[in-house]
């Protein structure tokens, strides 16, 4: 056996052991709720688990997708105790004028992290419409359907890859152009 093959075997064994430790981790309540809601939706999905990431680009790389295929779930406040989810492709950001026009309101805001957790049951970075404590309305940017997308699945380092058209159908989402390119 060559030295390179031996090193590869050791690296492969170490990677396998790390994967087993990661896969053996305790499943969070958020991940369980998200998985149950995904299953109940009837859409096809594949779960991806990866280690910690510090950016959307790192999340995309860990999931094996382009940044545009990572769908961010943003909680938006429409009024007192009135929220909605906005599904935003990873390479884009909410266009507040477009979203206000769609919803027919003059004011929208993003809640702080504690409020977002209270109204969804998920902390920032793990928020998904699937398994949220309340089934808030969903607006999906028009770039979400007609492609495979990766959406958070209730825990850090956990994502679900789904068909975007199935996603908007399962969530009964309003589909509209509500984003603009990241600056």
C-alpha positions in Angstrom: 0.0 0.0 0.0 1.4 3.4 -0.9 1.9 6.2 1.6 -0.7 8.3 -0.1 -3.3 5.6 0.1 -2.5 5.0 3.8 -2.9 8.7 4.5 -6.2 8.7 2.6 -7.4 5.7 4.6 -6.6 7.5 7.9 -8.2 10.7 6.7 -11.2 8.8 5.5 -11.5 6.9 8.8 -11.2 10.2 10.7 -13.8 11.8 8.5 -16.1 8.8 9.0 -15.7 9.0 12.8 -16.4 12.7 12.8 -19.5 12.1 10.7 -20.7 9.4 13.2 -20.2 11.7 16.2 -22.1 14.5 14.4 -24.9 12.2 13.3 -25.2 10.7 16.8 -25.8 14.1 18.3 -29.0 14.7 20.1 -31.8 15.9 17.8 -33.3 19.2 18.9 -37.0 19.8 19.4 -36.9 22.3 16.5 -35.4 19.7 14.2 -38.1 17.1 15.3 -40.9 19.6 14.7 -39.5 20.6 11.3 -39.1 17.0 10.2 -42.6 16.1 11.3 -44.1 19.0 9.4 -42.0 18.2 6.3 -43.2 14.6 6.5 -46.8 15.7 7.0 -46.6 18.1 4.0 -46.2 15.2 1.6 -43.4 16.8 -0.4 -40.2 15.0 -1.2 -37.1 16.2 0.7 -33.6 15.2 1.6 -32.0 16.2 4.9 -28.4 17.5 4.9 -26.5 17.8 8.2 -23.3 19.8 8.3 -21.0 21.4 10.9 -21.1 25.0 12.0 -21.0 27.7 9.3 -20.3 31.4 9.5 -21.9 32.7 6.3 -24.4 31.9 3.7 -21.6 31.0 1.3 -20.2 28.5 3.8 -23.7 27.0 4.3 -24.2 26.7 0.5 -20.8 25.0 0.2 -21.6 22.6 3.1 -24.9 21.7 1.4 -23.4 21.3 -2.0 -25.6 24.0 -3.6 -25.1 27.5 -5.1 -25.8 30.4 -2.7 -28.9 31.3 -4.8 -30.4 27.9 -4.0 -30.2 28.5 -0.2 -33.5 29.9 0.9 -33.5 32.2 3.9 -36.7 32.2 6.0 -37.1 35.8 7.2 -39.7 36.6 9.9 -41.4 40.0 9.2 -43.7 41.9 11.5 -46.8 43.3 9.9 -48.4 44.6 13.2 -48.9 43.7 16.8 -48.9 39.9 17.0 -49.1 39.7 13.2 -46.1 38.1 11.4 -45.3 36.4 8.2 -42.5 34.4 6.7 -40.7 35.6 3.6 -38.7 33.1 1.6 -35.6 34.8 0.1 -33.0 33.3 -2.2 -29.5 33.4 -0.6 -28.1 35.8 -3.1 -30.9 38.3 -2.6 -32.4 40.5 0.1 -36.0 41.7 0.8 -37.1 44.7 -1.2 -39.1 46.5 1.5 -41.0 48.7 -1.0 -42.0 45.7 -3.1 -43.1 43.7 0.0 -45.1 46.6 1.4 -46.8 47.1 -2.0 -47.7 43.4 -2.2 -49.1 43.4 1.3 -50.8 46.8 1.0 -49.2 48.2 4.1 -47.1 51.3 4.7 -44.9 49.7 7.5 -43.1 46.4 8.1 -40.3 45.5 10.4 -38.1 42.6 11.4 -38.6 41.5 15.0 -35.7 41.1 17.3 -34.2 37.6 17.8 -36.1 36.9 21.0 -39.5 37.9 19.5 -38.7 35.8 16.4 -38.0 32.8 18.6 -41.1 33.4 20.7 -43.4 33.5 17.6 -41.8 30.6 15.7 -40.2 28.4 18.3 -36.9 28.6 16.3 -33.8 30.7 17.0 -32.3 32.9 14.2 -30.4 30.8 11.8 -32.7 27.8 12.2 -36.1 29.4 11.3 -38.3 27.5 8.9 -42.1 27.7 8.2 -42.2 23.9 8.8 -43.1 23.2 12.4 -43.4 26.8 13.4 -45.4 27.4 16.6 -47.8 29.4 14.5 -48.6 28.8 10.8 -47.9 32.4 9.7 -48.6 33.3 6.1 -45.7 32.8 3.7 -44.5 35.0 0.8 -42.0 33.4 -1.5 -39.9 35.4 -3.9 -40.6 34.5 -7.5 -37.1 32.9 -7.8 -37.9 30.1 -5.3 -40.2 27.9 -7.5 -39.0 25.9 -10.5 -35.7 24.9 -8.9 -34.3 22.7 -6.2 -33.7 24.7 -3.0 -32.2 24.2 0.4 -34.2 25.5 3.4 -33.4 25.5 7.1 -34.8 22.5 9.0 -35.1 23.7 12.6 -31.6 23.4 13.9 -28.1 24.8 13.2 -26.4 22.7 10.5 -29.6 21.0 9.3 -31.3 21.7 6.0 -33.9 20.2 3.8 -33.5 20.2 0.0 -36.9 20.4 -1.7 -38.4 21.2 -5.0 -39.2 25.0 -4.9 -42.5 24.5 -6.6 -43.5 21.8 -4.1 -42.3 24.1 -1.3 -44.5 27.0 -2.2 -47.5 24.7 -2.8 -47.1 22.9 0.5 -46.9 26.3 2.4 -49.7 27.8 0.3 -47.2 30.7 -0.3 -48.0 33.8 -2.2 -45.3 34.0 -4.9 -44.1 37.5 -6.0 -41.0 39.4 -6.9 -40.2 40.8 -3.4 -36.4 40.8 -3.4 -33.4 42.6 -4.9 -29.8 41.6 -5.4 -27.6 41.6 -2.3 -25.6 44.8 -2.3 
